[in-house]
Amino acid sequence: MIVSLEEFQKYTGVFGEEKDESASLYISAAQDILVSYLGYDPEKQRYIKMLSGHGLPSLRVGAKPIVSVERVSVDGKDYPSADFYFFDDTIFFKDTSLIFAKGSNITADFFAGFEEIPAIMKMTVLRIAALLQLESDSNIGVSSRSFGDSTRTFLNTTNYEKYLIQCSRYKLLY
């Protein structure tokens, strides 16, 4: 998890076993919002992805930062990890005369993600989770106003963009 229950409780100041289940739900939802925004899960993990070549010596894998390449197979031919280098979300052939042929079937086995989640990502998850909790506890999503003889009800939705934008440098750009 990007943020633990203890970190969330410390951030919000809301403690108690009866609140733990809902707090875990807010954390999970906030993490899902961040992952959706970034286009990948930032926690370090192993990936085995089936991809298609584009006629280039590089292959974008949709997760970052790549930490290690275990194996790459192109149309059934295995290449050792020593044949590649990587940067950000892209695997490159060291031999630039080699390419991932257009339409080739590629299996990439690699590790990507942060060993330690950047502080701005943790802070973003904490802020969004706290807003979700606030909406639930205070029902700030619905408000009403009286105008003379009538009352109008307004539904407010929370836009998390102002929190997520701070993580934009980590976002996948394709």
LOROFI-888904 format. One line per 4 residues: their letters; for each residue x, y, z of N, C-alpha, C. Coordinates in pm, 1 decimal. Atoms other than C-alpha are relative to their C-alpha. Example, Ala and Ser with C-alpha at 12.3 -4.5 7.8 and 13.67 -1.06 7.14 Angstrom:
AS> 89.0:-119.0:0.0:1230.0:-450.0:780.0:90.0:120.0:0.0; -82.0:-119.0:-6.0:1367.0:-106.0:714.0:-77.0:109.0:73.0
% end
This chain:
MIVS> 83.6:-118.8:0.0:0.0:0.0:0.0:88.2:125.3:0.0; -72.4:-127.3:7.7:113.7:352.5:-76.1:-2.1:69.2:136.3; 18.5:-63.6:-131.1:-21.2:475.0:259.0:-57.6:-104.9:95.1; 51.1:95.1:-99.1:-75.9:268.0:572.1:-117.0:61.8:76.8
LEEF> 110.9:-45.3:-85.0:-377.9:289.0:800.1:53.3:91.5:109.8; -58.9:-81.3:-107.9:-151.5:426.3:1074.6:36.7:140.1:-50.4; -35.3:-130.7:57.1:-23.1:705.0:846.6:-124.8:84.6:-21.3; 125.7:-70.9:23.6:-380.8:796.0:753.3:-59.2:49.7:132.0
QKYT> 53.6:-39.0:-130.1:-493.7:800.1:1117.4:79.4:116.1:58.8; -84.7:-108.0:-50.3:-198.4:1018.7:1212.1:-30.1:130.2:-76.8; 26.8:-116.6:83.6:-275.1:1254.8:920.0:-134.4:65.2:34.9; 134.8:-52.6:-24.3:-647.3:1288.9:998.0:-30.8:21.4:147.6
GVFG> 29.2:-9.2:-142.7:-636.7:1249.6:1374.8:-124.3:-78.9:39.0; 119.2:82.0:-27.0:-926.0:1001.0:1352.3:46.2:-141.6:30.9; -41.5:132.4:-45.1:-864.0:683.2:1551.2:-121.6:-78.5:46.8; 106.5:85.7:-52.5:-1075.0:389.3:1660.2:-23.0:-117.8:-91.4
EEKD> 16.6:122.4:78.0:-1129.9:32.2:1550.7:-123.9:4.4:-88.6; 122.8:-6.7:79.9:-1483.3:108.3:1428.6:21.0:83.9:-125.8; -30.1:-84.9:116.5:-1331.4:362.7:1185.1:101.4:-65.1:-94.6; -107.4:60.5:78.8:-1055.6:130.6:1057.5:-46.5:-52.0:-135.6
ESAS> 48.9:58.1:125.6:-1265.8:-46.4:793.6:-30.5:108.9:-102.4; 31.5:-107.7:93.6:-1397.1:274.6:639.7:126.3:77.0:-38.0; -125.4:-68.7:31.3:-1052.9:438.0:663.3:78.4:-78.7:-104.3; -68.3:84.7:99.0:-902.8:143.8:473.3:-64.7:14.5:-136.9
LYIS> 72.7:-19.9:125.6:-1171.8:192.0:208.6:37.2:134.0:-63.8; -38.0:-131.9:52.3:-1086.9:564.0:171.6:142.7:-2.4:-55.5; -138.9:11.7:46.2:-716.1:483.1:141.8:5.6:-74.5:-132.3; 1.8:80.9:122.6:-782.9:216.2:-119.5:-57.0:79.2:-117.7
AAQD> 60.8:-81.1:106.3:-1009.2:447.7:-319.7:94.1:111.9:-45.2; -94.3:-107.7:33.2:-754.3:732.1:-302.8:117.6:-54.4:-80.2; -108.8:63.0:74.3:-479.1:497.5:-420.6:-46.3:-34.3:-141.4; 54.4:30.1:133.6:-701.5:383.9:-709.4:-7.8:126.4:-85.6
ILVS> 7.8:-127.8:72.2:-754.9:748.3:-806.4:139.1:40.6:-47.5; -137.0:-33.6:38.1:-377.8:809.6:-806.6:51.6:-92.2:-110.6; -45.5:97.1:100.5:-301.7:490.4:-1003.4:-65.6:28.9:-134.8; 71.7:-34.2:123.0:-566.0:584.3:-1259.8:59.7:124.6:-64.5
YLGY> -59.4:-124.2:50.4:-415.1:932.7:-1294.5:138.8:-26.0:-59.5; -136.6:26.0:45.4:-57.2:804.0:-1328.2:4.0:-90.9:-123.0; 1.2:96.8:109.3:-148.7:523.4:-1568.1:74.1:-128.2:34.7; -70.3:119.1:-46.9:39.2:262.7:-1361.6:1.9:2.3:152.9
DPEK> -12.5:10.1:-145.5:82.3:139.6:-1004.6:145.2:31.5:36.7; -138.2:-38.6:-30.9:390.5:310.3:-854.8:74.0:-92.2:97.4; -66.0:90.4:-93.4:460.7:31.8:-604.3:81.7:-103.0:-76.9; -88.8:93.9:68.3:752.3:-193.6:-700.6:-64.2:-137.2:-7.8
QRYI> 56.8:131.7:22.3:633.1:-518.5:-851.9:54.0:-60.3:-128.8; -42.8:71.2:120.5:706.6:-778.5:-1116.2:-112.3:6.3:-103.4; 93.1:-1.7:112.1:540.4:-748.6:-1455.3:43.4:-103.2:-102.6; -22.4:81.8:119.3:511.4:-1001.6:-1734.2:-105.4:47.9:-98.5
KMLS> 93.4:-64.4:92.0:357.7:-812.2:-2023.4:16.3:-52.9:-141.2; 3.7:36.2:141.7:257.5:-917.3:-2372.6:-17.7:130.3:-76.7; 0.3:-126.1:72.8:334.5:-630.8:-2609.2:19.2:-25.5:-149.0; -19.0:8.7:144.7:359.2:-560.4:-2980.0:109.1:98.4:-41.1
GHGL> -108.7:-86.0:46.7:666.8:-421.3:-3156.8:-50.7:109.5:-92.5; 36.7:-114.2:84.1:656.9:-88.7:-3340.8:109.8:36.9:-98.4; -107.2:-26.4:95.0:968.0:-117.6:-3558.9:108.5:91.2:53.9; -98.9:-87.0:-65.1:1190.6:65.4:-3308.5:94.2:-83.7:87.0
PSLR> -89.0:72.0:-92.4:1491.4:-35.6:-3094.5:-41.5:16.8:146.5; 48.7:-23.6:-135.9:1286.8:65.7:-2790.1:-141.9:-53.0:15.1; 131.1:56.0:-31.3:978.4:-70.1:-2618.6:-51.9:65.5:127.0; 62.2:-60.7:-118.9:753.0:127.5:-2383.4:-90.0:-104.2:64.5
VGAK> 66.3:109.7:-68.6:611.8:-102.4:-2119.4:-116.7:41.0:89.6; 116.5:-44.5:-75.9:356.2:112.0:-1934.1:11.4:-10.8:150.6; -23.3:-1.6:-144.9:512.1:100.2:-1588.3:137.1:63.1:21.4; -129.0:-62.0:-26.9:791.1:300.9:-1432.5:20.0:24.6:147.7
PIVS> -123.3:15.6:75.7:1053.7:336.0:-1321.6:39.0:-147.8:-7.9; -47.7:137.9:13.6:1189.0:9.3:-1460.2:122.6:-14.5:89.1; -109.0:25.7:-93.9:1421.4:-137.5:-1198.9:94.0:-106.1:-56.0; -81.5:105.5:61.2:1540.0:-450.4:-1382.1:-80.3:-67.9:-110.5
VERV> 60.1:80.0:107.0:1472.4:-649.4:-1697.7:48.2:-142.4:21.3; -35.6:139.3:-25.0:1462.7:-1021.7:-1633.1:19.1:-76.0:-131.1; -2.6:75.2:125.1:1392.0:-1150.2:-1982.9:-91.9:68.2:-99.2; 85.7:-48.7:107.9:1251.7:-1039.8:-2316.2:-1.0:-106.7:-108.5
SVDG> 17.1:97.5:107.5:1116.2:-1275.1:-2580.1:-68.9:70.4:-116.5; 58.1:-60.3:119.6:1046.8:-1156.4:-2936.0:-31.1:-112.0:-98.4; 46.3:107.8:88.5:841.0:-1394.0:-3151.4:61.3:-134.7:37.7; -48.7:128.7:-50.2:954.8:-1684.7:-2933.7:149.7:-7.6:21.7
KDYP> -145.3:0.3:-21.2:1325.7:-1594.6:-2933.4:32.2:76.5:127.8; -36.6:-61.6:-127.6:1459.9:-1526.7:-2584.7:129.5:78.5:-12.8; -119.9:-83.7:-6.9:1708.2:-1245.8:-2529.8:35.0:16.2:147.7; -38.5:-18.3:-141.8:1908.8:-1223.7:-2206.8:-10.1:146.5:42.4
SADF> 14.1:-136.2:-52.9:1869.1:-921.3:-1985.3:122.0:86.3:-33.5; -122.0:-74.8:32.5:2229.2:-822.4:-2070.3:-8.8:69.9:-136.0; 15.9:-62.0:132.2:2109.9:-731.0:-2423.0:-77.1:131.5:5.3; 86.7:-116.8:-12.5:1902.8:-442.4:-2285.8:50.1:98.8:104.4
YFFD> -8.2:-97.8:-106.6:1921.8:-121.9:-2092.6:-137.3:64.6:9.2; 134.6:-54.3:-20.6:1624.8:71.1:-1958.6:9.1:137.0:62.7; 13.3:-132.3:-59.6:1517.7:415.8:-1859.9:-147.9:31.9:12.5; 137.0:-42.8:-25.4:1192.5:534.0:-1704.7:-97.9:-114.0:-28.6
DTIF> 97.7:104.2:34.1:923.6:322.1:-1879.1:34.4:-69.2:-131.6; -39.5:50.0:131.1:1124.5:210.4:-2182.5:119.0:-95.2:10.6; -108.3:97.6:12.9:1342.0:-93.6:-2259.7:62.8:22.0:-137.0; -73.8:-23.4:124.6:1611.7:-43.0:-2525.1:93.2:-117.7:-29.2
FKDT> -106.4:91.8:40.3:1822.7:-288.4:-2722.3:131.9:74.6:12.5; -133.3:-61.9:-3.9:2190.1:-214.9:-2649.0:57.4:9.3:-140.5; -43.9:1.9:139.9:2267.5:-310.7:-3008.7:-106.0:74.2:-81.3; 99.8:-84.0:67.6:2092.6:-30.2:-3199.4:-35.1:-49.4:-140.8
SLIF> 39.0:57.2:129.8:2088.7:-240.4:-3517.4:-118.2:-95.8:16.5; 114.6:87.0:-28.4:1826.3:-460.9:-3348.8:-122.5:85.8:28.4; 125.2:-71.2:-26.5:1463.2:-352.3:-3338.3:-106.3:-98.6:46.4; 119.7:77.5:-31.3:1135.5:-474.5:-3200.5:-87.9:13.3:-124.6
AKGS> 66.6:-8.4:129.7:987.3:-552.1:-3543.8:-148.1:34.3:15.1; 140.4:-42.0:-1.9:650.5:-398.4:-3620.8:-90.2:-123.3:-0.7; 93.9:111.3:-11.1:376.4:-637.9:-3513.9:55.0:-123.5:67.9; -57.5:117.8:-66.2:616.4:-876.4:-3339.3:-65.8:-20.7:136.2
NITA> 57.5:35.8:-130.2:486.9:-1059.1:-3032.9:111.4:-2.5:103.6; -106.1:-18.0:-98.7:692.2:-958.0:-2732.2:-53.6:-33.4:138.9; 27.7:23.5:-141.3:690.2:-1089.9:-2378.5:113.3:64.9:77.8; -99.9:-69.0:-82.3:869.9:-860.0:-2135.6:-23.5:-35.6:146.1
DFFA> 2.7:37.4:-141.7:947.3:-983.0:-1784.6:94.4:97.0:71.3; -80.2:-105.4:-61.3:1064.5:-694.3:-1567.0:-59.5:42.6:133.5; 45.8:-61.3:-124.5:1039.3:-518.4:-1232.4:-4.0:150.8:-20.4; 12.7:-145.1:8.1:916.7:-160.0:-1210.6:-71.5:50.4:124.4
GFEE> 64.7:-63.2:-114.7:805.1:78.8:-940.7:103.5:54.3:96.6; -86.4:-66.2:-96.7:946.3:273.4:-652.5:21.5:-88.3:123.0; -33.3:69.2:-124.7:1125.7:103.8:-365.9:-63.1:76.7:115.8; 64.9:-88.0:-96.5:1012.5:399.9:-157.5:-85.1:99.4:-78.9
IPAI> 93.2:-86.6:72.3:705.3:587.0:-281.5:37.2:146.5:25.1; -31.2:-142.5:-19.1:780.9:957.1:-345.0:-99.3:67.3:95.7; 80.6:-66.3:-102.7:653.4:1180.7:-67.1:-122.2:69.5:-59.0; 114.5:-71.3:59.1:430.2:1382.7:-302.0:-112.5:-97.1:-34.8
MKMT> 104.2:99.8:26.9:246.2:1063.6:-402.7:-69.3:-40.0:129.8; 59.4:35.4:-129.9:195.4:965.3:-38.7:-90.4:112.2:49.4; 78.5:-115.7:-45.6:74.7:1315.8:44.0:-129.3:12.9:-79.9; 118.6:-7.5:85.7:-165.7:1311.2:-250.3:-103.4:-103.8:41.9
VLRI> 92.5:104.7:-45.0:-317.2:980.8:-137.8:-60.6:37.9:134.8; 52.3:-42.0:-131.0:-349.5:1112.0:219.1:-105.5:109.4:-15.3; 95.1:-110.9:19.4:-522.0:1432.0:101.9:-130.9:-48.7:-59.8; 122.4:48.5:65.7:-766.1:1253.5:-127.7:-78.0:-91.6:94.3
AALL> 68.7:89.0:-95.6:-844.3:985.2:133.3:-69.3:81.9:108.6; 60.6:-86.2:-102.7:-907.8:1258.2:393.2:-123.1:71.7:-55.7; 117.4:-63.1:61.5:-1142.9:1436.5:150.5:-115.2:-98.9:-14.6; 104.3:103.3:10.1:-1330.5:1112.2:87.7:-63.5:-24.1:136.5
QLES> 51.8:18.5:-135.8:-1364.1:1066.5:463.6:-87.7:118.5:41.3; 74.6:-120.3:-34.7:-1480.8:1425.3:508.6:-135.5:2.7:-70.5; 126.4:4.1:74.2:-1742.8:1388.4:235.5:-96.7:-97.9:64.1; 84.2:103.5:-59.7:-1872.7:1073.9:401.4:-53.7:44.1:135.6
DSNI> 39.6:-36.4:-136.4:-1877.3:1204.8:758.0:-85.2:126.2:6.6; 71.0:-127.3:-7.9:-2006.8:1554.4:685.3:-100.6:20.1:-111.9; 93.0:-8.2:112.3:-2204.5:1488.1:368.2:14.1:133.8:-73.8; -20.6:-127.9:67.4:-2045.8:1790.7:198.3:-33.7:-6.4:-148.6
GVSS> 35.0:14.0:141.5:-2149.8:1651.6:-139.9:-136.7:57.0:-33.0; 134.5:-52.9:22.9:-2505.6:1784.7:-95.3:-18.1:122.8:89.0; 29.5:-119.3:-79.3:-2600.3:2133.6:13.5:-128.5:61.6:-53.2; 123.8:-64.1:45.2:-2916.4:2338.3:-3.9:-1.2:144.9:45.9
RSFG> 15.1:-142.0:-32.0:-3009.4:2704.8:2.3:-147.1:36.6:-7.8; 136.7:-51.3:4.5:-3330.1:2879.6:75.1:1.3:137.6:-65.1; 16.8:-128.9:68.3:-3438.8:3165.1:-151.9:-146.1:41.1:16.8; 138.0:-41.6:-23.5:-3749.1:3326.5:-12.2:-87.6:-119.3:31.7
DSTR> 96.6:108.4:-20.9:-4025.3:3067.5:-52.5:47.7:-134.7:-53.7; -43.9:127.6:58.3:-3818.2:2799.3:-226.2:139.3:-38.0:51.1; -129.8:54.7:-39.5:-3522.1:2579.6:-149.0:58.9:-71.6:-119.9; -69.4:68.6:108.8:-3264.7:2459.3:-401.6:106.2:-90.4:61.8
TFLN> -101.1:96.0:-43.9:-3044.2:2155.1:-353.6:109.7:-6.4:-105.3; -115.6:4.6:89.7:-2695.1:2146.6:-503.6:81.1:-125.4:30.3; -89.5:114.9:-14.1:-2484.4:1837.5:-564.1:139.8:46.4:-37.5; -138.5:-39.6:24.8:-2113.8:1907.7:-535.6:84.4:-125.2:-19.8
TTNY> -92.5:111.0:18.5:-1853.8:1673.2:-673.2:140.3:51.9:23.8; -136.7:-39.8:-30.2:-1494.5:1678.6:-568.0:87.2:-25.9:-121.9; -95.6:12.7:108.0:-1235.6:1739.2:-836.6:138.3:-11.3:64.4; -128.4:26.2:-64.2:-905.7:1588.1:-725.4:118.0:49.2:-83.6
EKYL> -106.0:-41.7:92.2:-708.8:1738.6:-1015.3:103.9:90.0:66.9; -96.5:-91.7:-63.5:-550.9:2011.1:-799.4:96.7:-73.9:91.9; -90.2:81.4:-81.2:-402.5:1737.6:-579.3:85.4:-89.6:-89.2; -69.2:92.6:89.1:-310.1:1498.7:-860.8:105.0:68.7:-86.3
IQCS> -91.0:-72.0:88.8:-138.6:1763.5:-1075.4:141.2:7.3:58.4; -131.1:-3.7:-65.7:143.3:1770.8:-820.6:82.2:-125.7:-28.9; -68.5:125.7:33.9:227.6:1414.2:-930.8:21.6:-13.1:-150.7; -3.6:8.8:146.6:228.1:1498.0:-1302.7:135.2:-42.4:-56.4
RYKL> -131.3:40.2:52.0:603.0:1445.9:-1343.1:18.4:-151.7:1.8; -7.3:146.4:-7.2:544.4:1076.7:-1260.4:-99.0:-68.2:-94.1; 107.3:53.8:83.6:254.6:1031.6:-1503.6:54.7:-56.5:-131.2; -33.8:49.7:133.3:280.5:815.9:-1816.4:-56.6:97.4:-101.5
LY> 40.0:-102.5:94.8:259.1:1046.8:-2114.4:-49.3:-52.5:-132.5; 55.6:53.3:126.7:112.8:818.6:-2379.4:-126.2:-74.9:25.0
% end
